[in-house]
Amino acid sequence: MSSSKLSRRAFLAATTTTAVTLAAAAPNDAKVVPGKVSPNEKLNIAAIGAGGKGSSDIGNCADLGENVVALCDVDWDRAKHTFNSMPKAAKFKDYRNMLDAMPEIDALTISTPDHTHAPAAYMAMKMGKHVYVQKPLTHTVAEARLLKNTAAEMGVTTQMGNQGHCGDGARQLCEMIWTGAIGNVKEAHVWTSRPVWDNQGMDHPLPPEVTPEDLDWDRWIGCAPWRPYNKKLAPHDWRAWQDFGGGSLGDMACHIMDPVYMALKLVEAKNYSVEVVMRKGVTTETFPVASTIKYSFPERGDMPPVDVYWYDGHWPDPNTGEKVHNLPEWPKNVPADQPFGDPKGYGGSNGSFMIGDGGIVTTGEYGGDTRLMPASSMADYTMPEPFLDRIPDENPYKNWIDGIKGGYKPASNFDYSGPFTEMVNFGNLVVKSGKKLKWDNVKGEVTNVKNAREIVSKEYRTGWELPC
């Protein structure tokens, strides 16, 4: 309900950040610590979001032998399959009620639309719960730093659901780059076939429609500004809308850009800037039909400055009507029949390539199929001996659960995925505004505008506020 307040336990010690700096979360005076679980003990896991992607997230935890004790979803029709497959789990429509009613919960998967990730994860962590949060971790820049700081403050075990980060491919790419396979990297290009949903470029609100009987629309809206239900908002096309999703960048960059972010050690950049190269179909309601942006990073240790380009979107050719994909320029020395990224082909695929002063390397959506380009470059190349630890079974759920029981940080814990999501969301500020923005990655400050907090955060509906 729009007027309901969050549990007091959830927001004990909450403070507001300054106008410019994204400060750390408040000290843990709530005196909540995560419950200790032995390696042989089963976790009590709950799901916030049990339909769609939420079904596979909580299902993977169940398949690993953990106890699924509660399922929460605002749309009980969409979650029906999960409810039926886990009949012993308690069922809720409001995660706040679930968390208050079931102190026995040790950990949660959070698989909701982007705008509700941070409120749910923040409440859970402040109550000492471990969390697995789907990508992108948050909806805003400020939320990403808030969750990173809160996880550290509360001592909980965290993981973002960009599963490719647990794969061998991303580590193999790092090993190639770090052993000089293509020399010093000066450019990286990352692209996606998204969007695969409608409505990007729409410039007006949608008309009201009758809300489905099993959908609690008020709770679906959550912290976002109120608007009436329309089937083009839920359950799928919400990614197009600025109030709820992050467009193509928010949906896919945490997958496709991850190998580049990891291999180029971008988390170590003390600052960076982002600017628009191209936008089509700009509105204040939805994300553009297509966009190209450029991130510029300074030196990181022994790595030189690098420009990272992001491409998304497509549009119909005015003459033929065929789909034109927004893609990087094809490197001149690579034959046209040798696809970059995913082997299924350049147009309509996802992937990235990096250009160094000694060659080109490409990899797929999740870091797989890493190879030098052109293909002839692989003939005389020997892959380096692995020196980075591999994740058992390349399984992000097992990695998270093992981290909870073993007391170590999973691969995409919030110390890594928080700054990564922050960078992705910072790019979306540029996509929406068209302004070149500069970011202090240490202090968490926008350095070239006056109204910094208005840019990196957002207004929350009453009853759903966050301290950021």
Residue pairs with C-beta under 8 A, 6 or more apart in sequence:
1 218
1 219
1 463
2 218
2 221
2 226
2 461
2 462
2 463
3 462
3 463
4 96
4 463
5 463
6 96
6 119
6 123
6 463
6 464
6 465
7 96
7 99
7 100
7 123
9 30
9 32
9 100
9 126
9 127
10 96
10 99
10 122
10 123
10 126
10 127
11 123
11 126
11 467
12 29
12 30
12 126
13 25
13 26
13 27
13 28
13 29
13 30
13 126
14 25
14 26
14 466
14 467
15 23
15 25
15 26
15 467
16 467
16 468
17 23
17 142
17 453
17 457
17 467
17 468
18 453
19 451
19 452
19 453
20 445
20 446
20 452
20 453
21 443
21 444
21 445
22 141
22 142
22 145
22 146
22 444
22 445
22 456
22 468
23 444
24 149
24 152
24 153
25 146
25 149
25 150
25 153
25 467
26 153
26 467
27 153
28 153
28 154
30 126
32 126
32 127
32 128
32 154
33 128
33 154
33 155
34 106
34 128
34 129
34 130
34 154
34 155
34 156
34 157
34 404
35 106
35 128
37 43
37 106
37 404
37 405
38 405
39 405
39 406
41 405
42 65
42 66
42 67
43 61
43 66
43 67
43 106
43 107
43 401
43 404
43 405
44 66
44 67
44 69
44 104
44 105
44 106
44 107
45 58
45 61
45 62
45 66
45 67
45 68
45 69
45 105
45 106
45 107
45 108
45 109
46 68
46 69
46 70
46 71
46 72
46 89
46 98
46 102
46 105
46 107
46 108
46 109
47 54
47 57
47 58
47 68
47 70
47 71
47 72
47 73
47 82
47 108
47 109
47 111
48 54
48 72
48 95
48 98
48 108
48 109
48 110
48 111
48 112
48 120
48 124
49 57
49 72
49 73
49 109
49 110
49 111
49 112
49 134
50 58
50 71
50 72
50 73
50 79
50 82
50 83
50 111
51 73
51 75
51 78
51 79
51 80
51 81
51 82
51 235
52 78
52 111
52 235
53 111
53 134
53 161
54 73
54 79
54 82
54 109
54 111
54 112
55 79
55 81
55 82
57 109
57 111
57 132
57 134
57 161
57 397
58 68
58 71
58 82
58 86
58 109
58 111
59 82
59 85
60 395
60 397
61 68
61 109
61 132
61 397
61 401
62 68
62 86
64 397
64 398
64 401
66 401
68 86
68 88
68 89
69 89
69 90
69 102
69 104
69 105
70 89
70 90
70 91
70 92
70 98
70 102
70 105
71 79
71 82
71 83
71 86
71 89
71 90
71 91
71 92
72 91
72 92
72 93
72 94
72 95
72 98
73 79
73 82
73 93
74 93
74 94
74 215
74 216
74 217
74 219
74 220
75 212
75 214
75 215
75 216
75 220
75 234
75 235
76 83
76 91
76 93
76 214
76 215
77 212
77 213
77 214
77 215
78 214
78 215
78 235
83 89
83 91
90 98
90 101
90 102
92 98
92 101
93 216
93 219
94 216
94 219
95 120
95 123
95 124
96 123
98 105
99 105
99 123
99 124
99 127
99 129
105 129
106 129
106 130
106 404
107 129
107 130
107 131
107 132
107 157
107 400
107 401
107 404
108 120
108 124
108 129
108 130
108 131
108 132
109 131
109 132
109 133
109 134
110 117
110 120
110 121
110 124
110 131
110 132
110 133
110 134
111 134
111 161
112 120
112 134
113 220
113 234
113 238
113 239
113 244
113 245
114 136
114 138
114 139
114 239
114 244
114 245
114 246
114 250
115 139
115 222
115 223
115 224
115 243
115 244
115 245
116 222
116 223
117 133
117 134
117 136
117 137
117 138
117 139
117 143
118 137
118 138
118 139
118 140
118 143
118 146
118 147
118 466
119 222
119 223
119 460
119 464
119 466
121 131
121 133
121 137
121 147
122 146
122 147
122 150
122 466
124 131
125 131
125 147
125 150
125 151
125 154
125 156
125 158
126 150
126 154
128 154
128 156
129 156
130 156
130 157
130 158
130 400
130 404
131 151
131 156
131 158
131 159
132 158
132 159
132 160
132 161
132 396
132 397
132 400
133 147
133 158
133 159
133 160
133 161
134 160
134 161
135 160
135 161
135 162
135 254
135 255
135 417
135 421
136 160
136 246
136 250
136 251
136 253
136 254
136 421
136 424
136 425
137 143
137 144
137 147
137 160
137 254
137 414
137 417
137 418
137 420
137 421
138 144
138 146
138 147
138 421
138 425
139 244
139 245
139 246
139 250
139 425
139 458
140 425
140 456
140 457
140 458
140 468
141 422
141 425
141 426
141 429
141 455
141 456
141 457
142 453
142 456
142 457
142 458
142 468
143 457
143 466
143 468
144 418
144 419
144 421
144 422
144 425
145 418
145 422
145 444
145 468
146 466
146 467
146 468
147 158
147 414
147 418
148 414
148 415
148 418
148 419
151 158
151 413
151 414
151 415
151 418
152 414
152 415
157 400
157 403
157 404
157 409
157 410
157 413
158 400
158 409
158 410
158 413
158 414
158 417
159 396
159 399
159 400
159 403
159 410
159 411
159 412
159 413
159 417
160 254
160 412
160 413
160 414
160 417
160 420
160 421
161 396
161 412
162 254
162 255
162 258
162 396
162 412
162 417
163 255
163 366
163 396
164 170
164 255
164 258
164 259
164 365
164 366
164 367
164 368
165 258
165 262
165 367
165 396
165 411
165 412
165 416
165 417
166 391
166 394
166 395
166 396
166 399
166 410
166 411
166 412
167 366
167 367
167 368
167 391
167 394
168 390
168 391
168 394
169 259
169 363
169 364
169 366
169 367
169 368
169 369
169 370
170 258
170 259
170 262
170 263
170 363
170 366
170 367
171 367
171 386
171 388
171 389
171 390
172 367
172 370
172 383
172 386
173 259
173 262
173 263
173 361
173 363
173 367
173 370
174 259
174 262
174 263
174 388
175 383
175 384
175 386
175 387
175 388
176 182
176 263
176 361
176 370
176 383
176 384
177 185
177 263
177 264
177 354
177 356
177 361
178 263
179 384
180 358
181 356
181 358
181 359
181 361
181 372
181 381
181 384
182 354
182 355
182 356
182 357
182 358
182 359
182 360
182 361
182 372
183 356
183 357
183 358
183 359
184 303
184 304
184 356
184 357
184 358
185 264
185 303
185 304
185 306
185 354
185 355
185 356
186 304
186 305
186 306
186 307
186 355
186 356
186 357
187 306
187 307
187 308
187 309
187 354
187 355
188 260
188 264
188 306
188 307
188 308
188 309
188 352
188 353
188 354
188 355
189 308
189 309
189 311
189 328
189 352
189 353
189 354
189 355
190 253
190 256
190 257
190 260
190 308
190 309
190 310
190 311
190 351
190 352
191 256
191 310
191 311
191 312
191 325
191 326
191 327
191 328
191 341
191 349
191 350
191 351
191 352
192 248
192 251
192 252
192 253
192 256
192 311
192 312
192 350
193 314
193 325
193 347
193 348
193 349
193 350
194 247
194 248
194 251
194 252
194 312
194 313
194 350
195 239
195 240
195 247
195 248
195 251
195 287
195 312
195 313
197 236
197 237
197 239
197 240
198 232
198 237
198 240
199 232
199 237
199 240
199 241
199 286
200 240
200 247
200 248
200 281
200 286
200 287
200 288
200 289
200 313
201 280
201 281
201 282
201 283
201 286
201 288
201 289
202 240
202 283
202 285
202 286
203 283
203 284
203 285
203 286
204 285
205 227
205 285
206 227
206 228
206 230
206 232
206 233
207 228
207 230
208 228
208 229
208 230
209 228
209 229
209 230
209 231
210 229
211 217
211 229
212 229
215 229
215 234
217 228
217 229
220 234
221 227
221 461
222 461
222 464
223 460
223 461
223 464
223 465
223 466
224 243
224 244
224 461
225 243
225 459
225 461
226 461
227 233
227 243
233 241
233 244
238 244
238 245
239 245
239 246
239 247
239 248
239 250
239 251
240 247
240 286
240 287
241 285
241 286
241 287
242 284
242 285
242 286
242 287
242 432
245 251
245 287
246 287
246 424
246 425
246 428
247 286
247 287
247 288
247 291
247 312
247 428
247 431
248 287
248 291
248 312
248 313
249 287
249 291
249 293
249 310
249 312
249 424
249 427
249 428
249 431
250 424
250 425
250 428
252 312
252 350
252 365
253 310
253 424
253 427
254 417
254 420
254 421
254 424
255 350
255 365
255 366
256 350
256 351
256 352
256 365
257 308
257 310
257 352
257 424
258 367
258 420
259 352
259 363
259 367
259 370
260 266
260 308
260 352
260 354
261 267
261 420
261 423
263 354
264 297
264 300
264 303
264 306
264 308
264 354
265 300
265 301
265 303
266 272
266 297
266 300
266 308
266 423
267 416
267 419
267 420
268 300
268 301
269 297
269 298
269 300
269 441
270 298
270 440
270 441
270 442
271 298
271 438
271 439
271 440
271 441
271 442
271 447
272 295
272 296
272 297
272 298
272 423
272 438
272 439
272 441
273 295
273 296
273 436
273 437
273 438
273 439
274 293
274 294
274 295
274 296
274 426
274 427
274 429
274 430
274 436
274 437
274 439
275 293
275 294
275 296
275 430
275 436
275 437
276 291
276 292
276 293
276 430
276 431
276 434
276 436
277 292
277 293
277 294
277 309
278 290
278 291
278 292
278 326
279 288
279 290
279 291
279 292
279 431
279 434
280 288
280 289
280 290
280 291
280 313
280 315
281 288
281 289
281 290
281 315
282 288
282 434
287 428
287 431
287 432
288 313
288 431
289 313
289 314
289 315
290 312
290 313
290 314
290 315
290 326
291 310
291 311
291 312
291 313
291 326
291 431
292 309
292 310
292 311
292 312
292 326
293 309
293 310
293 427
293 430
293 431
294 307
294 308
294 309
294 310
295 307
295 308
295 309
295 310
295 423
295 427
296 305
296 306
296 307
297 305
297 306
297 307
297 308
298 305
299 305
309 328
310 427
311 326
311 327
311 328
312 326
313 325
313 326
314 323
314 324
314 325
314 326
315 323
315 324
316 322
316 323
316 324
317 323
317 324
323 348
325 347
325 348
327 346
327 347
328 353
330 336
330 346
331 353
331 355
331 360
331 373
333 374
334 340
334 360
334 373
334 374
335 374
335 375
338 373
338 374
338 375
339 345
339 346
339 349
340 346
340 349
340 351
340 353
340 362
340 373
341 349
341 350
341 351
341 352
341 353
341 362
341 363
341 364
341 365
342 349
342 350
342 351
342 364
342 365
342 369
343 364
343 369
349 364
349 365
350 364
350 365
351 362
351 363
351 364
351 365
352 362
352 363
353 360
353 361
353 362
353 363
353 373
354 360
354 361
354 362
359 372
359 373
359 377
360 372
360 373
360 374
360 377
361 370
361 371
361 372
361 373
362 370
362 371
362 373
363 369
363 370
363 371
364 370
371 378
372 378
372 381
391 399
391 411
392 398
392 399
392 402
396 410
396 411
396 412
399 410
399 411
400 410
402 408
402 410
403 409
403 410
403 413
409 415
419 441
422 444
426 437
426 439
426 456
429 435
429 437
429 455
429 456
430 436
430 437
433 455
435 449
436 448
437 446
437 448
437 449
437 455
438 446
438 447
438 448
439 445
439 446
439 447
440 446
440 447
445 452
446 452
446 455
446 456
449 455
457 468
460 466
